[in-house]
């Protein structure tokens, strides 16, 4: 029986009230801007020097503070889901929760995320959950550079780089408090505050907490959740939560900052209920962040600038993280991992001529890691060494008929390695031409050397036309959890009398310290035509090749491990080749309709390719998005629709075919009324709706085929409303 759809009359009434309150009000500054001022704000993420995205010889774009507010992007995930050439599979993975693909390239770890130029995704390349922990509260703009970026950023800048630029204390100049509540126990609270003080000092702090009980999916998709585990199951709980903290102090040319991100989600995400427990205790929790210091010097004529940065970044899986599923025999199985990276970064920008910037730099990194552990029967104590805590391989804690304890101590792989990177890039702007070429050399004591060049050209052959073409290379470092991931279990072997004579295993995955980085080569071309200040059209195309693919759990057949027979041995290997190619057509406009300021946008993307001869997974061949930013005085509205075609996963059904999710379209909307109260403080209100039409749809799942959903059920309609107060 289909659940009853919620009534929307209160929502419509509220929107009508918003509109009535806005009528006759002064038209905001947005109405007077051109698309160039809205879409072409200079950024640094793509070239390490300030450039307008339209003129940069790379594929780049920017999302401004005004757009973030009008569209209701509270987190980076909200924004990424609506960017052309990116696709997000929500509720798809036990570890990563939501998966992102960029131009057909799957993997959160292939996308580097920065805050104010500081890397906040794990520096060792480990997979991470992409959820609501990457807040946009206090953000001034988001810079997006798609394609290989290892020539500037080194390892893992494989599919792109995202840089969130936040406001300094003087730009905040006060405090903004935001609080929201919505369906499915959703809550959202944030505080951004900033101030200046003598000697050119500025201090800013932003904190953002988001939590949700999440929808009760068994009641919405009863067929998908009809199964039951073979043990008593707790009440269904699938809540998520995140916490974000960003604090920084600027004193003239010095900057000190701290960033923290925590995230929590169900450890059974994407798995059928008959194979896992969905309870409050079955959680996957991570915490990561950075502590950094920056200093900049420049000549009196600004011909040269020197920037230095030191940082300490950490990534930790909470010791209380636990699974309880078929593979752990429905016993609690705890996990742990830890990464720490110290980095020193120096960069010089020297202008050989007014339009010829040379950028060169040196990076040194020191990494320490404890690789992702096997199943642990009790939480790991970070204050003690692994071997001292008495962990044994699951199932091996037995005594044989002679009274000999057969327990096999678990291996804990501690890694320490260093990386030195040297990079240089030369730009040349002359007349309608903008040319840049650069390269970076990295030497890593764990996996060797890598050289990654790139070259880009942008030209304006006519007043309103820009053409681009570029080539680049990148590498994905083999993360510790892949080179040293060791997991599996044993069971006792008995004789005819039921006495234990030894051990055996059905499956063991062993470490592969010799794993090599993946290598990417990409070609990109595009054209942008500005029909007028209020109408832009663009077309981008790309072709990408990936060699040395890192593939997990590749079975090599029977063998022995720790002296005992194993029916199926597996490891992670470099094997195979992949290619992706496609194009995106995009249209942006800005128009006036009476008292309304209207900014429509639309895009259509085609993505194709293959991985080892198989269809490209986790990326729809056809995708489209369209929305309209509409403003009337203090009221802004942004309805939009997202369409995704059929999307395949990498897992197969019992008949051997690849599993997939069916095409779907989802409608989201956001409304905001600014300055409901203007004195003595400013009060604004907002109302957001995701899946406004309450569509039943699924995303491609990324779990073990025998236990995961063929396609993971997605959320029903969710309304979240709240207020913002500025002091």
C-alpha positions as CSV (number, residue, x, y, z in Angstrom):
1,X,0.0,0.0,0.0
2,X,1.4,3.4,-1.0
3,X,1.9,5.7,2.0
4,X,-0.3,8.8,2.1
5,X,1.3,11.9,0.5
6,X,1.7,14.9,2.8
7,X,-0.5,17.9,2.3
8,X,1.2,20.9,0.8
9,X,-1.4,23.6,1.5
10,X,0.5,25.1,4.5
11,X,3.6,25.3,2.2
12,X,1.7,27.0,-0.5
13,X,0.1,29.4,2.0
14,X,3.5,30.3,3.4
15,X,5.0,31.0,-0.1
16,X,2.0,33.2,-0.9
17,X,2.6,35.1,2.3
18,X,6.2,35.5,1.5
19,X,5.3,36.8,-1.9
20,X,2.8,39.3,-0.5
21,X,5.3,40.6,2.0
22,X,7.8,41.1,-0.7
23,X,5.6,42.9,-3.2
24,X,6.4,46.6,-3.6
25,X,9.8,46.2,-1.8
26,X,13.0,47.6,-3.3
27,X,14.6,45.4,-5.9
28,X,17.8,44.0,-4.6
29,X,21.2,44.6,-6.1
30,X,21.1,41.3,-7.9
31,X,18.8,42.8,-10.5
32,X,21.4,45.3,-11.5
33,X,24.2,42.7,-12.0
34,X,25.3,41.0,-15.2
35,X,26.1,37.3,-15.5
36,X,29.8,38.2,-15.6
37,X,29.5,39.6,-12.0
38,X,27.5,36.5,-10.9
39,X,29.3,33.6,-12.7
40,X,32.8,35.0,-13.4
41,X,34.2,36.0,-10.0
42,X,38.0,35.5,-10.0
43,X,39.2,32.3,-8.4
44,X,42.6,30.8,-7.5
45,X,41.9,27.0,-7.3
46,X,42.4,26.3,-11.0
47,X,45.7,28.1,-11.6
48,X,47.1,29.2,-8.2
49,X,46.7,32.8,-9.5
50,X,43.6,34.8,-9.7
51,X,41.7,34.3,-12.9
52,X,38.1,34.6,-14.2
53,X,36.7,31.1,-14.7
54,X,35.7,32.0,-18.3
55,X,39.2,33.2,-19.2
56,X,41.2,30.4,-17.4
57,X,42.7,27.8,-19.7
58,X,41.1,25.1,-17.5
59,X,37.6,23.9,-16.8
60,X,36.6,26.0,-13.9
61,X,33.5,27.6,-12.4
62,X,32.5,29.5,-9.2
63,X,29.4,29.6,-7.0
64,X,29.1,32.9,-5.1
65,X,27.7,33.7,-1.7
66,X,24.6,35.2,-3.3
67,X,23.9,32.0,-5.2
68,X,24.5,29.8,-2.1
69,X,22.0,31.8,-0.1
70,X,19.3,32.0,-2.9
71,X,19.5,28.3,-3.6
72,X,19.7,27.1,0.0
73,X,23.0,25.3,-0.2
74,X,23.8,24.6,3.5
75,X,26.5,22.1,2.7
76,X,28.9,21.2,0.0
77,X,26.9,18.0,-0.7
78,X,23.9,20.1,-1.5
79,X,25.9,22.1,-4.1
80,X,27.7,19.2,-5.7
81,X,24.5,17.3,-6.3
82,X,23.3,20.0,-8.6
83,X,26.6,20.7,-10.5
84,X,26.7,19.5,-14.1
85,X,29.2,16.7,-14.7
86,X,29.0,15.5,-11.1
87,X,26.7,12.8,-9.9
88,X,25.9,11.8,-6.3
89,X,24.7,8.4,-5.4
90,X,23.1,8.9,-1.9
91,X,22.9,6.1,0.6
92,X,25.1,3.9,-1.5
93,X,28.0,2.7,0.6
94,X,28.7,1.5,4.1
95,X,31.9,3.5,4.6
96,X,31.4,6.4,2.2
97,X,27.6,6.8,2.6
98,X,27.2,9.0,-0.5
99,X,29.3,8.5,-3.6
100,X,30.4,11.2,-6.1
101,X,31.4,10.7,-9.7
102,X,33.0,13.4,-11.7
103,X,32.8,13.1,-15.5
104,X,32.3,9.4,-15.0
105,X,35.1,8.9,-12.5
106,X,33.8,7.3,-9.3
107,X,35.4,7.9,-5.9
108,X,35.2,10.5,-3.1
109,X,38.9,10.0,-2.7
110,X,39.5,11.1,-6.3
111,X,38.1,14.6,-5.5
112,X,40.3,16.9,-3.3
113,X,38.4,19.3,-1.0
114,X,40.1,22.4,0.3
115,X,39.0,25.2,2.8
116,X,40.8,28.4,2.1
117,X,43.5,26.4,0.2
118,X,44.0,23.9,3.0
119,X,43.3,20.2,2.2
120,X,40.7,18.7,4.5
121,X,40.1,15.4,2.8
122,X,42.4,12.6,4.1
123,X,46.0,13.4,2.9
124,X,46.7,9.7,2.7
125,X,44.0,9.1,0.1
126,X,41.7,7.0,2.3
127,X,38.1,6.9,1.5
128,X,35.9,9.3,3.4
129,X,32.2,9.8,4.0
130,X,30.8,12.6,1.9
131,X,27.9,14.0,3.9
132,X,26.8,17.2,5.5
133,X,30.0,17.8,7.5
134,X,31.4,20.1,4.7
135,X,29.5,23.2,5.7
136,X,29.0,26.3,3.6
137,X,28.0,28.5,6.5
138,X,30.3,31.5,6.4
139,X,31.4,30.7,2.9
140,X,32.2,33.6,0.5
141,X,32.4,31.4,-2.6
142,X,33.1,27.9,-3.8
143,X,35.7,27.4,-6.5
144,X,35.4,24.3,-8.7
145,X,38.2,23.1,-11.0
146,X,37.3,19.9,-12.9
147,X,39.8,17.5,-14.5
148,X,43.3,16.4,-13.5
149,X,45.0,18.8,-11.1
150,X,48.0,16.8,-9.9
151,X,50.3,19.3,-11.6
152,X,49.5,21.7,-8.8
153,X,48.1,19.6,-5.9
154,X,49.9,16.2,-6.2
155,X,48.3,13.0,-5.2
156,X,44.5,12.4,-5.5
157,X,43.7,15.5,-7.5
158,X,42.4,13.1,-10.0
159,X,38.9,14.2,-11.0
160,X,39.0,17.8,-9.6
161,X,39.6,20.2,-6.8
162,X,36.9,22.0,-4.8
163,X,38.0,25.1,-2.7
164,X,35.6,26.6,-0.2
165,X,36.7,30.2,0.4
166,X,35.3,31.5,3.8
167,X,34.9,35.0,5.1
168,X,37.4,36.7,7.3
169,X,36.4,38.4,10.6
170,X,36.0,41.8,9.0
171,X,33.8,40.4,6.3
172,X,31.5,38.7,8.8
173,X,31.6,41.8,11.1
174,X,29.1,40.5,13.6
175,X,27.3,37.3,14.1
176,X,24.7,35.2,12.2
177,X,22.7,32.6,14.1
178,X,20.7,30.1,12.1
179,X,18.3,27.4,13.3
180,X,16.1,25.0,11.4
181,X,13.9,22.0,11.9
182,X,12.2,19.7,9.6
183,X,10.6,16.3,8.9
184,X,12.2,13.0,9.9
185,X,13.7,14.6,13.0
186,X,15.9,16.9,11.0
187,X,17.6,19.8,12.8
188,X,20.1,22.3,11.6
189,X,21.9,24.9,13.7
190,X,24.9,27.2,12.9
191,X,26.7,30.2,14.2
192,X,29.1,32.4,12.2
193,X,30.8,35.3,14.0
194,X,33.6,37.6,13.1
195,X,35.3,40.8,14.2
196,X,38.3,43.0,13.7
197,X,40.7,44.4,16.4
198,X,43.7,46.7,16.4
199,X,46.9,46.0,14.5
200,X,45.0,44.7,11.5
201,X,43.7,41.6,13.3
202,X,40.6,39.6,12.3
203,X,38.9,36.7,14.0
204,X,36.2,34.5,12.6
205,X,34.4,31.4,13.9
206,X,31.8,29.2,12.2
207,X,30.2,26.1,13.8
208,X,27.5,24.1,12.1
209,X,25.7,21.0,13.5
210,X,23.3,18.9,11.5
211,X,21.4,15.8,12.6
212,X,18.5,13.7,11.4
213,X,16.6,10.6,12.5
214,X,16.1,10.1,8.7
215,X,13.0,8.7,7.1
216,X,11.7,5.3,8.2
217,X,12.4,3.5,4.9
218,X,10.9,0.1,5.8
219,X,7.5,1.8,6.0
220,X,8.1,3.6,2.6
221,X,9.7,0.7,0.7
222,X,8.2,-2.4,2.4
223,X,9.2,-4.7,-0.4
224,X,12.9,-3.8,-0.1
225,X,12.9,-4.2,3.6
226,X,10.7,-7.3,3.8
227,X,13.6,-9.6,4.9
228,X,14.7,-10.0,8.5
229,X,18.1,-11.0,10.0
230,X,18.5,-14.5,11.6
231,X,19.0,-12.9,15.0
232,X,16.7,-10.6,17.1
233,X,17.0,-7.2,15.5
234,X,16.9,-3.8,17.3
235,X,14.4,-1.1,16.4
236,X,15.2,0.3,12.9
237,X,17.5,3.4,13.4
238,X,19.3,5.0,10.5
239,X,20.1,8.5,11.8
240,X,22.9,10.7,10.5
241,X,24.8,13.6,12.1
242,X,27.6,15.9,11.4
243,X,29.6,18.7,13.1
244,X,31.7,21.4,11.4
245,X,34.1,23.9,13.0
246,X,36.2,26.6,11.3
247,X,38.1,29.1,13.3
248,X,40.8,31.4,12.0
249,X,42.8,34.4,13.1
250,X,44.3,36.8,10.6
251,X,46.9,39.4,11.7
252,X,48.1,41.3,8.7
253,X,50.0,38.7,6.6
254,X,49.7,35.9,9.2
255,X,46.9,33.4,9.4
256,X,46.2,30.7,12.0
257,X,43.3,28.3,11.6
258,X,41.7,25.1,12.8
259,X,39.1,23.0,10.9
260,X,37.2,20.0,12.3
261,X,34.7,17.7,10.7
262,X,32.8,14.8,12.3
263,X,30.3,12.6,10.6
264,X,28.1,9.6,11.6
265,X,25.9,7.3,9.6
266,X,24.5,3.7,9.7
267,X,27.2,1.0,9.1
268,X,24.6,-1.0,7.2
269,X,24.0,1.7,4.5
270,X,23.0,0.1,1.2
271,X,22.7,-3.4,2.7
272,X,19.5,-5.5,2.8
273,X,18.0,-5.9,6.3
274,X,18.3,-9.7,6.3
275,X,22.1,-9.3,6.2
276,X,22.7,-6.5,8.7
277,X,21.4,-4.8,11.8
278,X,20.0,-1.2,11.6
279,X,20.3,0.0,15.1
280,X,21.6,3.0,17.0
281,X,24.7,1.1,18.0
282,X,25.6,0.1,14.5
283,X,27.3,3.3,13.4
284,X,30.2,4.4,11.2
285,X,31.9,7.5,12.6
286,X,34.8,9.6,11.4
287,X,36.6,12.7,12.4
288,X,39.1,14.7,10.5
289,X,40.5,18.2,10.1
290,X,43.5,20.4,10.0
291,X,45.5,22.8,12.1
292,X,47.4,25.3,10.0
293,X,49.5,28.4,9.8
294,X,50.1,30.7,6.8
295,X,52.4,33.6,6.1
296,X,52.7,35.8,3.0
297,X,55.3,38.3,1.9
298,X,55.4,40.4,-1.3
299,X,57.5,43.1,-2.9
300,X,56.5,46.8,-2.7
301,X,55.5,46.7,-6.4
302,X,53.7,43.3,-6.0
303,X,55.9,41.8,-8.6
304,X,56.7,38.8,-6.4
305,X,54.8,37.1,-3.6
306,X,56.0,34.3,-1.3
307,X,53.5,32.2,0.6
308,X,54.4,29.6,3.3
309,X,52.1,27.2,5.0
310,X,52.5,24.5,7.6
311,X,49.7,22.1,8.5
312,X,48.8,19.1,10.6
313,X,45.9,17.1,9.2
314,X,44.3,14.1,10.8
315,X,41.8,11.5,9.9
316,X,40.4,8.9,12.3
317,X,37.7,6.3,12.3
318,X,36.0,6.4,15.7
319,X,37.0,3.3,17.8
320,X,33.3,2.8,18.6
321,X,32.5,2.3,14.9
322,X,31.0,-1.1,14.6
323,X,29.3,-3.4,12.1
324,X,26.9,-6.2,12.9
325,X,26.2,-8.2,9.8
326,X,26.4,-11.5,8.0
327,X,30.2,-11.3,7.6
328,X,30.7,-10.8,11.3
329,X,28.3,-13.7,12.0
330,X,26.0,-11.0,13.6
331,X,28.5,-10.2,16.3
332,X,29.8,-6.7,17.0
333,X,32.8,-6.0,14.8
334,X,34.6,-2.8,15.6
335,X,36.9,-1.0,13.1
336,X,39.7,1.6,13.5
337,X,42.1,3.6,11.3
338,X,44.2,6.7,11.8
339,X,46.2,9.0,9.6
340,X,48.4,12.0,10.5
341,X,50.1,14.2,8.0
342,X,52.5,17.1,8.7
343,X,53.1,19.3,5.6
344,X,55.3,22.2,4.8
345,X,54.4,24.2,1.7
346,X,56.2,27.1,0.1
347,X,55.1,28.9,-3.1
348,X,56.6,31.8,-5.0
349,X,54.6,33.8,-7.6
350,X,56.8,36.0,-9.8
351,X,55.6,38.2,-12.7
352,X,58.1,38.0,-15.5
353,X,55.9,40.6,-17.2
354,X,52.5,42.1,-16.4
355,X,50.7,39.2,-18.1
356,X,53.3,36.4,-17.5
357,X,53.0,34.9,-14.0
358,X,55.4,32.2,-12.9
359,X,54.3,30.0,-10.0
360,X,56.8,27.6,-8.4
361,X,56.7,25.7,-5.1
362,X,58.1,23.0,-2.9
363,X,56.0,20.7,-0.7
364,X,57.2,18.3,2.0
365,X,54.8,15.8,3.7
366,X,55.4,13.4,6.5
367,X,52.7,10.7,6.8
368,X,51.9,8.3,9.7
369,X,49.0,5.8,9.3
370,X,47.4,2.8,11.0
371,X,45.7,1.0,8.1
372,X,42.0,0.0,8.3
373,X,41.8,-2.9,10.7
374,X,40.2,-6.3,10.5
375,X,37.1,-6.9,12.6
376,X,37.9,-6.3,16.3
377,X,35.9,-7.9,19.1
378,X,36.2,-4.8,21.3
379,X,36.9,-1.1,20.6
380,X,40.5,-0.2,19.8
381,X,42.3,1.9,22.4
382,X,44.4,4.5,20.5
383,X,46.6,4.9,23.6
384,X,48.0,1.4,23.3
385,X,49.6,-0.6,20.5
386,X,47.4,-3.0,18.5
387,X,49.3,-6.2,19.4
388,X,49.2,-5.4,23.1
389,X,45.4,-5.4,23.1
390,X,45.0,-9.2,22.5
391,X,43.1,-9.1,19.2
392,X,42.8,-12.4,17.3
393,X,41.5,-13.2,13.9
394,X,37.8,-13.8,14.1
395,X,36.9,-17.4,14.6
396,X,40.4,-18.5,15.6
397,X,40.0,-18.2,19.3
398,X,39.7,-22.0,19.9
399,X,41.7,-24.8,21.6
400,X,42.5,-28.0,19.7
401,X,42.1,-31.6,21.0
402,X,45.6,-31.4,22.6
403,X,44.8,-28.3,24.5
404,X,46.8,-26.0,22.3
405,X,45.4,-22.5,21.8
406,X,45.1,-21.9,18.0
407,X,44.3,-18.1,18.2
408,X,46.0,-16.1,15.4
409,X,47.0,-12.6,16.5
410,X,45.7,-9.9,14.2
411,X,48.2,-7.9,12.2
412,X,48.3,-4.1,12.6
413,X,50.0,-2.3,9.8
414,X,51.7,1.0,10.9
415,X,53.1,3.0,8.0
416,X,55.4,5.9,8.0
417,X,56.4,7.5,4.7
418,X,57.4,10.9,3.2
419,X,56.7,12.8,0.1
420,X,58.5,15.6,-1.6
421,X,56.8,17.6,-4.4
422,X,58.2,20.3,-6.7
423,X,56.0,22.2,-9.1
424,X,56.1,25.1,-11.5
425,X,53.6,26.7,-13.8
426,X,54.1,29.5,-16.4
427,X,51.3,31.6,-17.7
428,X,51.3,33.9,-20.7
429,X,48.5,36.3,-21.6
430,X,48.9,38.2,-24.8
431,X,46.0,39.8,-26.7
432,X,43.2,37.3,-27.0
433,X,45.4,34.4,-25.9
434,X,45.9,32.9,-22.4
435,X,48.3,30.0,-22.3
436,X,49.6,28.1,-19.3
437,X,51.8,25.1,-18.9
438,X,53.1,23.4,-15.8
439,X,54.3,20.2,-14.2
440,X,54.9,18.6,-10.8
441,X,57.3,16.0,-9.7
442,X,56.6,13.9,-6.6
443,X,58.9,11.5,-4.9
444,X,57.2,9.2,-2.3
445,X,59.1,6.8,-0.1
446,X,56.3,4.3,-0.2
447,X,55.2,4.1,-3.9
448,X,57.9,5.9,-5.8
449,X,58.0,8.8,-8.3
450,X,55.3,10.5,-10.4
451,X,55.5,13.3,-13.0
452,X,52.3,15.1,-14.0
453,X,52.3,17.8,-16.6
454,X,49.4,19.9,-17.9
455,X,49.0,22.5,-20.6
456,X,46.0,24.7,-21.3
457,X,45.0,27.3,-23.9
458,X,42.1,29.8,-23.9
459,X,41.5,32.2,-26.7
460,X,38.9,34.9,-27.5
461,X,38.7,34.9,-31.3
462,X,35.7,37.2,-31.2
463,X,34.4,39.7,-28.7
464,X,31.9,37.4,-27.0
465,X,33.4,34.0,-27.8
466,X,35.9,32.0,-25.7
467,X,37.5,28.7,-26.8
468,X,39.5,26.4,-24.5
469,X,41.5,23.3,-24.9
470,X,43.8,21.5,-22.3
471,X,45.6,18.3,-21.5
472,X,46.6,17.1,-18.1
473,X,47.8,14.1,-16.1
474,X,47.1,13.0,-12.5
475,X,47.8,10.1,-10.2
476,X,45.8,8.5,-7.4
477,X,48.0,7.3,-4.5
478,X,47.4,3.8,-3.2
479,X,45.8,4.5,0.1
480,X,47.0,2.5,3.2
481,X,43.6,0.7,3.6
482,X,44.2,-0.7,0.1
483,X,47.9,-1.6,0.3
484,X,47.6,-3.0,3.8
485,X,43.9,-4.0,4.1
486,X,43.9,-7.4,5.7
487,X,40.6,-9.1,6.7
488,X,38.9,-12.4,6.9
489,X,38.0,-15.0,9.4
490,X,38.6,-18.7,10.4
491,X,36.5,-21.6,11.5
492,X,37.6,-24.7,13.4
493,X,38.2,-28.0,11.6
494,X,36.9,-31.0,13.5
495,X,37.3,-34.8,13.3
496,X,34.6,-37.4,13.5
497,X,34.4,-37.0,17.2
498,X,33.8,-33.3,17.0
499,X,37.2,-32.5,18.3
500,X,39.1,-29.5,16.9
501,X,42.1,-30.4,14.8
502,X,42.9,-27.1,13.2
503,X,41.6,-24.1,11.4
504,X,40.4,-23.2,7.9
505,X,39.1,-20.1,6.2
506,X,36.7,-19.6,3.3
507,X,38.1,-16.2,2.5
508,X,41.1,-14.0,3.4
509,X,42.1,-10.7,1.8
510,X,45.8,-10.1,2.2
511,X,48.0,-6.9,2.1
512,X,49.7,-5.8,-1.1
513,X,52.4,-3.2,-0.2
514,X,53.6,-3.1,-3.8
515,X,50.4,-1.5,-5.1
516,X,51.1,1.3,-7.6
517,X,49.2,4.6,-8.2
518,X,46.6,4.9,-10.8
519,X,47.5,7.1,-13.8
520,X,45.1,9.4,-15.6
521,X,45.4,11.3,-18.8
522,X,42.7,13.7,-19.9
523,X,41.8,16.0,-22.8
524,X,39.3,18.7,-22.4
525,X,37.8,21.3,-24.8
526,X,35.1,23.9,-24.5
527,X,33.4,27.0,-25.9
528,X,31.4,29.8,-24.3
529,X,29.4,32.3,-26.2
530,X,28.0,35.4,-24.4
531,X,25.0,36.5,-26.5
532,X,24.6,39.4,-24.1
533,X,25.3,40.5,-20.5
534,X,22.2,38.4,-19.6
535,X,22.5,35.2,-21.8
536,X,25.5,32.8,-21.8
537,X,25.7,29.4,-23.5
538,X,28.6,26.9,-23.2
539,X,29.6,23.5,-24.5
540,X,32.3,21.4,-22.9
541,X,33.7,18.0,-23.9
542,X,36.2,15.6,-22.4
543,X,38.0,12.3,-22.9
544,X,39.9,10.5,-20.1
545,X,42.0,7.4,-19.9
546,X,43.0,5.6,-16.7
547,X,45.6,2.9,-16.5
548,X,46.9,0.9,-13.6
549,X,43.4,0.7,-12.1
550,X,43.3,-0.2,-8.4
551,X,40.8,-3.1,-8.0
552,X,39.8,-4.4,-4.6
553,X,39.3,-8.0,-3.5
554,X,40.6,-9.7,-6.6
555,X,40.5,-13.5,-6.0
556,X,43.6,-15.5,-6.8
557,X,42.3,-18.9,-5.8
558,X,43.0,-21.3,-2.8
559,X,46.1,-20.9,-0.7
560,X,47.4,-20.7,2.8
561,X,47.5,-17.9,5.4
562,X,49.3,-18.1,8.7
563,X,49.9,-21.8,8.0
564,X,46.2,-22.7,7.5
565,X,44.3,-23.5,4.3
566,X,42.2,-20.9,2.7
567,X,39.5,-21.7,0.1
568,X,39.7,-18.3,-1.6
569,X,42.6,-15.8,-1.3
570,X,42.2,-12.2,-2.5
571,X,44.1,-9.0,-2.5
572,X,44.0,-5.5,-4.1
573,X,45.9,-5.2,-7.4
574,X,46.7,-2.9,-10.2
575,X,44.8,-4.3,-13.2
576,X,42.8,-2.9,-16.1
577,X,42.1,0.2,-18.1
578,X,39.2,2.6,-18.1
579,X,38.0,5.5,-20.3
580,X,35.3,8.1,-20.0
581,X,34.1,10.7,-22.5
582,X,31.2,13.0,-22.8
583,X,29.9,16.6,-23.1
584,X,27.8,19.1,-21.3
585,X,25.7,21.9,-22.8
586,X,24.8,24.7,-20.4
587,X,22.7,27.8,-20.5
588,X,22.6,30.7,-18.0
589,X,20.4,33.8,-18.3
590,X,19.4,36.8,-16.3
591,X,16.3,38.7,-17.1
592,X,13.7,41.1,-15.7
593,X,10.0,40.4,-15.7
594,X,8.2,43.3,-14.2
595,X,9.3,43.6,-10.6
596,X,10.8,40.1,-10.7
597,X,14.5,39.4,-11.3
598,X,14.8,36.0,-12.9
599,X,17.9,33.9,-13.4
600,X,17.2,30.5,-15.1
601,X,19.8,27.9,-15.7
602,X,19.8,24.5,-17.4
603,X,22.3,21.9,-18.4
604,X,22.3,18.6,-20.3
605,X,25.2,16.1,-19.9
606,X,26.2,12.9,-21.8
607,X,28.7,10.6,-20.1
608,X,29.9,7.3,-21.5
609,X,32.9,5.0,-21.2
610,X,34.0,1.6,-19.9
611,X,35.9,0.0,-17.1
612,X,37.8,-3.2,-18.2
613,X,35.3,-3.5,-21.1
614,X,32.2,-3.2,-18.9
615,X,29.7,-0.4,-18.9
616,X,30.7,2.7,-16.9
617,X,29.3,2.3,-13.4
618,X,27.8,5.0,-11.0
619,X,27.3,7.5,-13.7
620,X,24.2,8.0,-15.8
621,X,24.7,8.3,-19.5
622,X,22.2,11.1,-19.7
623,X,21.7,13.7,-16.9
624,X,20.0,17.1,-16.9
625,X,19.3,19.9,-14.4
626,X,17.2,23.0,-14.7
627,X,16.3,25.7,-12.2
628,X,15.0,29.3,-11.9
629,X,16.3,31.8,-9.3
630,X,13.5,34.3,-9.0
631,X,13.6,37.4,-6.8
632,X,11.0,39.9,-5.8
633,X,12.2,42.4,-3.3
634,X,13.3,40.5,-0.2
635,X,11.8,37.2,-1.5
636,X,13.9,34.7,-3.4
637,X,12.6,31.4,-4.8
638,X,14.6,28.6,-6.4
639,X,12.7,25.6,-7.8
640,X,14.8,23.1,-9.7
641,X,14.6,19.6,-11.2
642,X,17.3,17.0,-11.5
643,X,17.1,14.1,-13.9
644,X,19.3,11.0,-13.9
645,X,19.2,8.3,-16.5
646,X,19.7,4.6,-15.8
647,X,22.8,4.1,-13.7
648,X,24.7,0.9,-13.4
649,X,26.6,-0.4,-10.4
650,X,29.7,-2.6,-10.4
651,X,27.9,-5.5,-8.8
652,X,26.0,-8.3,-10.6
653,X,22.6,-10.0,-10.1
654,X,22.3,-13.8,-9.7
655,X,22.0,-14.1,-13.5
656,X,25.3,-12.3,-14.1
657,X,23.9,-9.0,-15.3
658,X,25.0,-5.7,-13.9
659,X,22.6,-4.2,-11.4
660,X,21.2,-0.7,-12.0
661,X,18.9,2.0,-10.8
662,X,16.0,3.2,-13.0
663,X,15.8,6.7,-14.5
664,X,14.2,9.3,-12.2
665,X,13.5,13.0,-11.9
666,X,13.4,14.8,-8.5
667,X,12.1,18.3,-7.8
668,X,13.7,20.4,-5.0
669,X,12.8,23.9,-4.0
670,X,14.0,26.7,-1.7
671,X,12.4,29.9,-0.6
672,X,13.9,32.7,1.5
673,X,12.5,35.9,2.9
674,X,15.2,38.4,3.9
675,X,14.9,41.2,6.5
676,X,11.5,40.3,8.0
677,X,12.8,42.4,10.9
678,X,15.6,45.0,10.2
679,X,16.2,46.5,13.6
680,X,17.7,46.1,16.2
681,X,18.8,42.9,14.4
682,X,18.0,41.4,11.0
683,X,15.7,38.4,10.9
684,X,15.2,36.2,7.8
685,X,13.2,33.0,7.2
686,X,13.7,30.1,4.9
687,X,11.8,27.0,3.8
688,X,13.4,24.2,1.8
689,X,12.0,21.1,0.2
690,X,13.8,18.1,-1.1
691,X,12.0,15.6,-3.3
692,X,9.0,18.0,-3.3
693,X,6.8,15.6,-5.3
694,X,7.5,12.7,-3.0
695,X,9.0,10.5,-5.8
696,X,10.0,6.9,-5.1
697,X,13.4,6.4,-6.6
698,X,16.7,4.5,-6.1
699,X,20.4,5.2,-6.5
700,X,23.0,2.7,-7.6
701,X,24.5,0.9,-4.6
702,X,28.1,0.2,-3.9
703,X,28.1,-2.8,-1.6
704,X,28.8,-6.6,-1.8
705,X,26.4,-7.9,-4.4
706,X,25.2,-10.8,-2.3
707,X,24.1,-8.6,0.5
708,X,23.4,-5.2,-0.9
709,X,20.3,-3.7,-2.5
710,X,20.3,-3.9,-6.3
711,X,19.6,-0.2,-6.0
712,X,19.4,1.7,-2.8
713,X,16.0,3.3,-1.8
714,X,16.0,7.0,-1.4
715,X,14.3,9.6,0.8
716,X,10.7,10.7,0.5
717,X,9.8,14.4,0.7
718,X,11.4,16.4,3.4
719,X,10.6,20.0,4.4
720,X,13.0,22.0,6.5
721,X,12.3,25.5,7.7
722,X,14.1,27.9,9.9
723,X,15.2,31.4,10.7
724,X,18.5,33.4,10.5
725,X,19.3,36.2,12.8
726,X,22.1,38.7,12.1
727,X,23.5,40.9,14.9
